[in-house]
Amino acid sequence: MKEIILKKGKEESLQRFHPWVFSGAIARVPSGIEKGEWVEVRAADGTLLGRGHYQIGSIAVRMLTFGSQPAGADLYEERLLNAFRLRQALGLIRPDNDCFRLVHGEGDFLPGLVVDIYGDTAVMQAHSPGMHRERSAIADALVGLPDAKIRNVYYKSETTLPFMARLDPQNGYLIGRYDGNIALENGLQFNIDWLKGQKTGFFLDQRDNRALLERYAAGREVLNMFCYTGGFSVYALRGGARRVVSVDSSSKAIALTEANVELNFPQGAPHEAVATDAFKYLDNLKEGEFDLIVLDPPAFAKHKSALRNGLVGYRRLNAKAFERIRKGGILFTFSCSQVVSREAFRLAVFSAAVQSGRKVRILHQLTQPADHPVDIAHPEGEYLKGLVLYVE
């Protein structure tokens, strides 16, 4: 196994079990090293700090073991089993719920890997060359998990691997093939498009927040902005909403939303779906038309260079919602931008409230669910933040 030697004094983060080695911390990279290859990382004095996957870029090594802990062939089996047992302990595997996140990268000590489960199908995404290189071994370990009943593994990494790695991954089934696409979340059915949909086909990270919205929906008129496949809309309808309008710029997303509403309410529901730009829709919205609004936009700032413009976007969007929501209304507002801190997002929303002249109170401060855990040594794993606000 080739060795990566760090600069003097750069070993401290690894001694605190942070799973990333940045390129600027490295003194020497051996020649002939391949993208995704296992490497040993050593301090300047030769002390073994651990082992991980090498890659080109700012994050040069993603650590999978620390100290002298071995990196054997059974590492994936062991960590996948631990991840599955955690989801069992969380109560996510039950007759009315068969979809959940099995692996959340660093949060499950498998940096660079995401695995979502939909029934008996695992959808796997590699975010590092190392996990791409190990995809077949991981797929075998997934179907071998006792009690998990995984029969199919779909690999979907065409858009998630670093561009500079130039790996040219191909999406497709590594094991099995599944022609159906219905998953069950908290007793509600959803069409999951893992072949062409965003991410792995569904935003499992909003499950608990959708359930919270259901509690507030009774008798309200609900506007679900950036609805994607209509998760919040379906929960609102089950919660007894008087009217639900779903808005997304993608006509395909609108079609999936309508299909999900029909799937759960075949006798009909007070629901309307609109394919249009969210900002334009809010600009033309009559003041007071809705008393529950959901703002769940895509990441406005995917990199630090976009942070300032991203915060402006969050402020503009929330100001429009504050200006138009009915007195006594509830606003669910989110940011999934990892580079936007909880404090920065809250300040952007506060600024929007001041701009709109509305009095606003915080009812809930939201985050990602327990099947998206955050390694305490890797706080960067916390990305989803949200607020539930009462607007006077």
C-alpha positions in Angstrom: 0.0 0.0 0.0 1.5 3.4 -1.0 2.2 6.0 1.6 1.0 9.7 1.8 3.3 11.8 4.0 1.9 14.8 5.7 3.6 18.1 6.5 4.8 18.6 10.0 2.0 19.6 12.4 -0.8 18.6 9.9 -1.7 15.3 11.7 -3.9 16.9 14.4 -7.2 16.7 12.5 -6.7 13.0 11.9 -5.8 12.5 15.5 -9.3 13.9 16.2 -10.7 11.5 13.7 -11.7 14.0 11.0 -12.1 11.9 7.9 -10.6 14.3 5.3 -7.0 15.0 4.3 -6.6 18.2 2.3 -4.1 18.5 -0.4 -2.4 21.4 1.3 -1.5 19.2 4.2 0.5 16.7 2.2 4.2 16.9 1.9 4.7 14.0 -0.5 2.5 11.9 -2.8 4.1 8.8 -4.2 4.5 8.5 -8.0 2.2 6.2 -9.9 -0.7 6.5 -7.5 -4.1 5.8 -9.0 -7.4 7.6 -8.4 -9.4 5.8 -5.7 -6.4 3.7 -4.6 -6.0 2.7 -0.9 -3.2 4.6 0.8 -1.6 4.7 4.2 -1.4 8.3 5.7 1.6 9.0 7.9 2.7 11.9 9.9 6.0 13.7 9.1 7.7 11.5 11.7 6.4 8.3 10.1 3.6 7.6 12.5 0.8 5.7 10.9 -2.4 7.8 11.1 -4.7 5.6 9.2 -5.8 4.4 5.7 -8.2 5.8 3.1 -8.9 6.4 -0.5 -6.7 8.8 -2.5 -8.2 11.2 -5.0 -7.2 14.4 -7.0 -8.6 17.6 -5.6 -8.8 19.7 -2.5 -9.8 16.7 -0.5 -7.0 14.4 -1.3 -7.7 11.4 1.0 -11.0 10.2 2.6 -10.1 8.2 5.6 -11.8 4.9 6.4 -9.6 3.8 9.3 -7.5 5.5 11.9 -4.3 4.4 13.7 -3.4 0.8 13.1 -7.0 -0.3 12.4 -6.8 -2.7 9.4 -8.6 -2.0 6.1 -9.6 -5.5 5.2 -12.0 -6.9 2.7 -14.7 -7.2 5.4 -14.7 -3.4 6.2 -17.7 -2.7 4.0 -19.7 -5.7 5.3 -19.0 -4.6 8.9 -20.0 -0.9 8.4 -23.0 -1.6 6.3 -24.2 -4.1 8.9 -23.7 -1.4 11.6 -25.6 1.1 9.5 -28.5 -1.3 9.0 -28.7 -2.2 12.7 -28.9 1.6 13.5 -31.8 2.0 11.1 -33.5 -1.0 12.7 -33.0 0.6 16.1 -34.5 3.9 14.8 -37.7 2.0 13.9 -37.4 2.9 10.2 -37.9 -0.7 8.9 -41.6 -1.5 9.5 -44.7 -2.5 7.4 -45.7 1.1 6.7 -42.2 2.3 5.9 -39.7 0.6 3.5 -37.6 3.6 2.3 -34.7 5.1 4.3 -31.1 6.2 3.9 -28.8 3.3 4.8 -25.5 5.0 4.3 -24.9 8.7 4.8 -21.2 9.1 3.9 -19.0 10.3 6.7 -21.9 10.0 9.2 -21.8 6.2 8.8 -18.0 6.1 8.5 -18.0 5.4 4.8 -17.0 8.8 3.4 -17.9 9.3 -0.2 -20.7 6.8 -0.2 -24.5 7.3 -0.1 -27.0 4.4 -0.2 -30.8 4.8 -0.1 -33.2 1.9 0.2 -36.5 1.7 -1.6 -38.2 -1.6 -0.8 -35.8 -4.3 -2.0 -33.7 -1.9 -4.1 -30.6 -0.1 -3.0 -29.7 3.0 -4.9 -25.9 3.7 -4.5 -24.1 6.9 -5.2 -20.3 7.3 -5.1 -19.0 10.8 -4.3 -15.4 9.7 -4.4 -13.2 7.7 -6.9 -12.5 5.3 -4.1 -16.1 4.3 -3.6 -16.5 4.2 -7.4 -13.6 1.8 -7.6 -15.1 -0.4 -4.8 -18.7 -0.3 -6.1 -18.9 -4.1 -6.9 -17.7 -5.1 -3.5 -20.1 -2.7 -1.9 -23.0 -4.0 -4.0 -22.2 -7.6 -3.0 -22.1 -6.6 0.7 -25.5 -4.9 0.3 -27.3 -7.9 -1.0 -25.5 -10.0 1.6 -26.8 -8.0 4.6 -28.8 -10.3 6.8 -32.5 -9.3 7.3 -32.2 -6.4 4.8 -33.8 -8.3 1.9 -32.0 -6.2 -0.7 -32.2 -7.9 -4.1 -31.3 -5.1 -6.5 -28.5 -2.5 -6.5 -28.7 0.4 -8.8 -25.6 2.5 -9.3 -26.2 6.2 -9.9 -23.0 8.3 -9.9 -22.8 10.0 -13.3 -23.3 13.4 -11.7 -21.8 12.9 -8.2 -18.2 12.0 -8.9 -15.6 14.8 -9.1 -15.3 16.1 -12.6 -11.5 16.2 -12.5 -11.4 12.5 -11.7 -12.5 11.8 -15.3 -13.9 8.4 -14.4 -16.9 8.4 -16.9 -19.2 6.3 -14.7 -22.2 4.7 -16.2 -25.5 4.5 -14.3 -27.1 1.1 -14.2 -27.9 -2.0 -12.2 -24.9 -3.7 -10.6 -27.1 -6.5 -9.3 -30.7 -7.5 -10.3 -33.2 -5.3 -12.0 -36.5 -3.9 -10.7 -39.3 -2.7 -13.0 -41.5 -1.3 -10.2 -40.8 2.0 -8.4 -43.3 2.4 -5.5 -42.0 3.0 -2.0 -43.8 3.4 1.2 -43.1 6.2 3.6 -45.1 6.5 6.9 -48.0 4.7 5.2 -48.0 6.9 2.0 -47.0 5.6 -1.4 -44.6 7.4 -3.7 -43.3 6.8 -7.2 -39.5 6.8 -7.0 -37.7 7.7 -10.2 -34.1 6.5 -9.4 -33.3 6.1 -13.1 -33.8 9.8 -14.1 -34.9 11.7 -11.0 -32.8 14.0 -8.8 -30.5 12.5 -6.2 -31.5 8.9 -5.7 -35.1 9.6 -6.8 -36.6 11.0 -3.6 -35.6 13.4 -0.8 -35.6 11.1 2.2 -34.1 13.8 4.4 -37.4 15.6 4.6 -39.4 12.6 6.0 -39.7 13.9 9.6 -40.4 17.4 8.4 -43.1 16.2 6.1 -44.7 14.4 9.1 -44.5 17.6 11.1 -46.2 19.6 8.4 -49.1 17.0 8.3 -49.9 18.0 11.9 -50.3 21.7 10.9 -52.2 21.1 7.7 -55.8 20.5 8.9 -58.2 23.1 7.4 -55.4 25.1 5.8 -54.7 26.2 2.3 -51.2 25.0 1.5 -48.7 26.2 -1.1 -45.8 23.8 -1.7 -43.0 25.6 -3.6 -40.2 23.6 -5.3 -42.5 20.6 -4.8 -40.3 18.1 -6.8 -42.4 14.9 -6.5 -44.9 16.4 -4.0 -43.9 14.9 -0.7 -45.1 17.8 1.4 -48.2 18.0 -0.7 -49.3 14.4 -0.1 -48.7 14.7 3.6 -50.7 18.0 3.8 -53.6 16.3 2.0 -53.6 13.4 4.4 -53.4 15.9 7.2 -56.7 17.4 6.1 -55.7 20.5 4.1 -58.6 22.3 2.6 -56.5 23.0 -0.6 -53.0 22.3 -1.8 -51.1 23.9 -4.7 -47.8 22.4 -5.8 -45.4 24.5 -7.8 -42.2 23.5 -9.6 -40.4 24.7 -12.7 -40.0 21.1 -14.0 -43.0 19.7 -15.8 -41.6 16.2 -15.1 -41.7 16.9 -11.4 -45.2 18.2 -11.7 -46.3 15.0 -13.5 -44.7 12.9 -10.7 -46.5 15.1 -8.1 -49.8 14.5 -9.7 -49.1 10.8 -10.0 -48.3 10.6 -6.3 -51.4 12.5 -5.3 -53.5 10.2 -7.4 -51.7 7.1 -6.0 -52.7 8.0 -2.5 -56.0 9.7 -3.1 -57.6 7.8 -6.1 -61.0 9.2 -5.3 -59.7 12.7 -5.8 -58.2 15.4 -3.6 -58.2 19.3 -3.4 -54.9 19.6 -5.2 -53.6 21.7 -8.1 -50.1 21.4 -9.7 -48.5 24.3 -11.6 -45.3 24.1 -13.7 -43.7 27.6 -13.4 -40.9 29.6 -11.9 -41.2 29.9 -8.2 -40.2 33.5 -7.9 -42.6 34.5 -10.7 -45.4 32.5 -9.1 -44.9 34.3 -5.8 -44.7 37.7 -7.5 -48.2 37.1 -9.0 -49.7 35.5 -5.9 -52.6 37.3 -4.2 -51.8 38.4 -0.7 -53.4 36.2 2.0 -54.3 33.4 -0.4 -52.4 30.7 1.6 -52.0 30.2 5.3 -49.3 27.5 5.1 -46.4 27.8 2.7 -43.5 25.5 2.2 -40.2 26.8 0.8 -37.8 23.9 0.0 -35.6 25.2 -2.8 -32.6 23.4 -4.3 -29.2 24.5 -2.9 -28.7 28.2 -3.7 -25.0 28.0 -2.7 -23.3 24.8 -3.6 -19.8 26.2 -3.0 -18.3 28.9 -0.8 -17.8 31.2 -3.8 -21.6 31.3 -4.2 -22.4 31.9 -0.5 -23.1 35.6 -0.8 -25.5 35.3 -3.7 -27.1 32.2 -2.1 -27.9 34.2 1.0 -29.4 37.0 -1.1 -31.6 34.3 -2.8 -32.8 32.9 0.5 -33.6 36.4 1.8 -35.5 37.4 -1.4 -37.5 34.1 -1.5 -38.5 34.3 2.2 -39.4 38.0 1.9 -41.9 37.2 -0.9 -43.5 34.5 1.2 -43.7 36.8 4.3 -45.4 39.5 2.2 -48.0 37.1 0.9 -48.8 34.6 3.6 -52.1 35.1 5.5 -52.1 36.6 9.0 -51.7 33.7 11.4 -50.0 31.6 8.7 -47.3 29.0 9.1 -44.1 29.1 7.0 -41.9 26.0 6.6 -38.6 27.3 5.1 -35.4 25.3 4.4 -31.9 25.4 3.1 -30.0 22.3 2.0 -26.8 24.3 1.2 -24.0 22.8 3.2 -21.9 26.0 3.0 -24.8 28.0 4.5 -24.5 27.7 8.3 -27.6 27.5 10.5 -26.8 31.0 11.9 -26.4 32.5 8.4 -29.7 31.0 7.2 -31.5 32.2 10.3 -30.1 35.7 9.7 -31.3 35.6 6.1 -34.8 34.7 7.2 -34.7 37.3 9.9 -33.7 40.0 7.4 -36.6 38.9 5.2 -39.0 39.3 8.0 -37.8 42.8 8.8 -38.0 43.7 5.1 -41.6 42.5 4.9 -42.6 44.2 8.1 -44.2 41.1 9.6 -43.9 39.9 13.2 -42.5 36.3 13.1 -42.0 33.7 15.8 -40.0 30.5 15.6 -42.0 27.4 16.4 -39.5 24.7 15.4 -35.9 24.5 14.3 -35.4 21.6 11.9 -32.6 19.5 10.6 -32.0 16.2 8.8 -33.4 13.0 10.2 -31.6 10.3 12.2 -30.9 8.2 9.2 -28.7 11.1 7.9 -26.4 11.1 11.0 -23.5 13.5 11.5 -20.1 12.2 12.7 -19.3 14.4 15.7 -15.7 14.7 14.3 -17.1 15.9 11.0 -19.6 18.7 11.6 -19.6 19.4 7.8 -22.0 16.5 7.5 -24.9 18.7 8.8 -26.4 20.3 5.8 -30.2 20.5 6.1 -31.6 23.3 8.2 -35.1 24.6 8.5 -37.5 26.8 10.4 -41.2 26.6 11.1 -42.5 30.1 11.6 -45.7 31.7 12.8 -46.4 34.9 10.9 -48.6 37.5 12.5 
